[in-house]
Amino acid sequence: MKIDTNAFRVHAGHSVHLAHKPTLVEPVYKSKEQYHKILAEHVEQLSEQQNRLYADNRFAVLFIFQAMDAAGKDGAIKHVMSGVNPQGCQVYSFKHPSAAELQHDFLWRTTRDLPERGKIGIFNRSYYEEVLILRVHPELLAAEGLSGAAGSGDALWDGRYRSIVEIENHLSRNDTRIVKFFLHLSKEEQRKRFLDRIDDPAKNWKLSAADIGERGFWPQYMDAYEKCLGATSTELAPWYVVPADDKDNARLIVSQIVLDTLEALKLRYPESDAGKRNELQALRARLESEAGSA
């Protein structure tokens, strides 16, 4: 089943108004059984594409996930990438920067973990935290020891947007394909999921007073996301705003975008030339001769 994902893409140069973008849409599946069937088909196709990516060895692919707490980033990554060979996929979750990381520019710690050719990289949160959390909590900038050369206020954030776009353009020119997901969760759905974390002992560890405190900054986060998405979605490295109130539907949309990204690369297995075919035939002869002497 092919899902049309164009409606979720943030086109380059377009302003973003999250209040106008749905957090819940008509599901692409009609039953839980069909959801599992579609997801299984996507996972199988993704596994084949990942094998081609590894064998082709021309491209790297980076998927970035950003969202408010409880939007389902971990679940989307787990379910969508379940069929990928772990040797061909690297997942990194970025928390608060360490003291050593704060001694470098804001892109340094994530560029160390970019995927190599033939592999898929997944950033669960990323360098975008530097224009999201820090924009909502600018007091955290003090820990970065900035000299002031980058400016302040809008000039600082605009400079960081430019740095992000420039490095993503650089990576794209050097065959790293980048696609970014914002899982768009409603504040009410987050409230319900937080309550579920309280009621389920297995999920208690996922919730803290700090998480509840951040809900008080919801308007500021939406503003920061709007500015970020509009400034950094490009033709080479687009953002997708994925409705996230229905976790299953969000996973199917994400898996379709992942598949579309890989299929657009027109990945292929290396073709054998005459020399390679002759070598393989010689190896066949040796192996077949062993059977006669065993």
N, C-alpha and C positions, 0 to 999 in steps of 0.2 A: 504494500500500500504506500503510495506516494503522498506525502503531506506537503501542501503549499505553505512555505515558511516566509515568503516575501513580506507578508503583512507585519511580521515581527522585526524586520530589519530596520535599523536606523540608517537612513541614506545620508551620505556625506553632505555636509553643509546644512542639514535640516535641524531646526530647533526641536527640542524634546520637551513635551509637557506630559509628565507621568500621570497626572490626573485624567488625561484624555486617553490613556492607554489601559486596556483592561487587565485586571489581575485574574480574571476567570473568563474563559471562552467556551463555546460549544465543543465538547470533547470530540476528538477524532476517532474514538472507539465507542462502540455501542454496549459493551458489556465487559466485565472483568476478564472473561475468557478471551475476548477479542484483543483486549489490551495486552495480555500476556503473549498472544499469538503475534501481534504486530511487533512487540518489543523483541521477541525471539528472532523474528525475521531480520530486524535491523541489526541485532547483535551478530547474527550469522554473516550478514553482508559486511559488517564492520570488521569482523575477524579476517575475512578474505581480503578486504582493502588494506588492512594492516600488514598482512603477509606480503602483499604487493609493494607497499611502501617500504618495507624492510629490504626486500629483494631488489627493488628499483634503485634505492639508495641515492636518489637525487634530491629529495625534499625532506624537510622536517616540518612537523605540524604542531602548533601550540594552541590549546584551548584554555581560555581564561574564564573563571567563574567568579562573579561578584554578586552580592545580595545582602539584604538585611538578615539578621539572625532568624533561624528556623525556616528559611525559604526553601530548603531542600537541596543545597549544593552537594553535600556529601552523598545523599541518596541518588541524585542524578548521576554523579560520577560513578558510583558503585554499580548501579543497574545498567547504565548505557555502556560502560566500558568492561562489563563482566566477561565478554568473550575475547578480549584482547590478550595476547600473550604478554605476561608481565615483563618479559625481557625487552619488549618493544614499546613499553609505555612507562613514563616516569610521572608520578604524581607528587606535587610539592604543596604543602599547606604553609602559608606565611602568617606568623603570629607577630607579636610586638618585636621590633628590631632589637638585636643584642647591642651591647656596648661597642663591640668591634664593628658591627654593621653601621652604627651611627657615626663612625669615623669616616665613612665614605659617602659619595653622592647617593641620592635616593633610589637610583636604578641599579646600583652595584649588586646588592644581595640577590636580586632576582635574575640578573643577566648571568650569574654564575651557574644557574640551573636551567638554562635554555636547552631544549632538546637537540640532540645531534641528528645528522642526516639519517633517514630511515626510521626515525622514531617519533612517537607522539608524546608531547609534553602537556601536562595539565597543571595549571596553577589554580589552587583553591584559595582565593584571594591573591593579591599580587601587588605590583607597584602602584596600582590604582588606589590602594589604601592611602597613598601619599597625597591624593587630591580629594579624598572622601572623608576619612576619619579626621585627618589633620585640618581639613577645611571646616569641619563642624567643631573641632577642638583645637583651634590655632595655638593654644597654650603649649601643646605638645611640640611645636616647632622649636622651642627653646632647647630641647634635648639634642637637636641636630647641629647646634653651634654655628648657624649660618652667619656670615659676615655682614649681610645686608646687600651684597652685590646682586642678588637675585630679585631685589625689590621687596615690596610688601603689598598686602591687600590683593586686589585683582591682578596687579602686575606679576606678583609671585605665582599665582595659580595659572595665569596665561602662559608664563614661561615654562611651567611644569607640563602643561598640555602640549606645548610645542616640543619639549624634550621627548615626551612619550610618542607623539606622532612621528618625530624624526627617527627615533630608534626602531619603531615598528616599520617605517618605510625602508630603513636600512636592512632590517631582517628580511622583509619581503623581497627586496632586490636580490638578496642572497639565498633565496629559496626556502625560507621559513614562512609557512602560511599561518596566519594568526586569525582566529575567530574568537569573539568575546561574548559572553552570555551575562545578561543581568536578569536574574530570576525575580520577577516583579510580584511581590507579595503584598496583600492588603494588611493594614494595621489590625483589622479585626481577625483575620485568619492567623496572624502572628499571636494574638492574644489567646486564641483557642489552642494553638500548638504549645504555647508556654504552659497553659493549664494542663495539657496532656502530659507534659514533662514533669509536672508536679504530681499528677495522679499515678504515673507509671514509675515504680521504683527503679526500673532499668534505665530510665531516662533522667532521673533526678540530677545526675552529674552534669547534664547539659545546660542547666539553668542556674544563674546566680543573680544576686541583687544588682550587679553591674548591668546585666542584660536588661532588667526591668528599667534601670535608670536611663539606658540609651533610648528606650521608647519615648522618653520625654523630648528627645531631639528629632522626632520623626520628620517634622516639616523641614528642619535644617538638612537632614540627610536626603530628603527628596529633592531639595534645591541643589545640593551638591551633586547628586546623581544626574539631574537634568543638565547641569552645566558641563559635567564630565562627558556624558554620552554624546551631547551635541558637538563638543569640541574635539573628540577623539575617535569618532566613527568615520572611517575612510573606506574607499573602495577596496583598498588592499587589506585593511584590518577592520572589518565591520563589527558593530555591536548588534546584538539581537536582544530585544526586550521580550522575555518569555513569560507569559502569564503563569503564575506559580501557585495559585490557590488550590488547584487540582494537581497533586504531585504526579500522578500517573500521566496525565495529559502533558505536563511539562517535560517529563522524561521522553515521551514520544516525539515531541517537537525538537528537543535537544538532539536526540539520536538521528532524526532526519537531517538536521543541519550538519551534524558531524559527517554523516554519509555523503551529503551533497558536497561538502568541502573536499573530501578525499576523492570522490568520483571526478570532480572537476580537474584534478591533477592528471587524469588519464594515466594512471600508474600501470606499469607493465613489468612482467618478468623479463630478465635479460635474455636476449635471443642468442642461441649458439651459432657461431660461425663454423666454417668448414673445418678449421683446425680443432675446435672444441668437439665437434661431432666425431671426428676421427679419433680423438683422444678417448671419448666415451666408448666408442666401439672397441678400441684396444682394451679398455678396462673390462668391458663385457666379456671379451674373449678370455681374459685372465680368470675372471670369476667363474665362467662356465667350465673352464678347464679344471678348476679345483673340484667341481662336482664329480668329474670322471676319475679323479685320483683319490677321492676320499674313501 
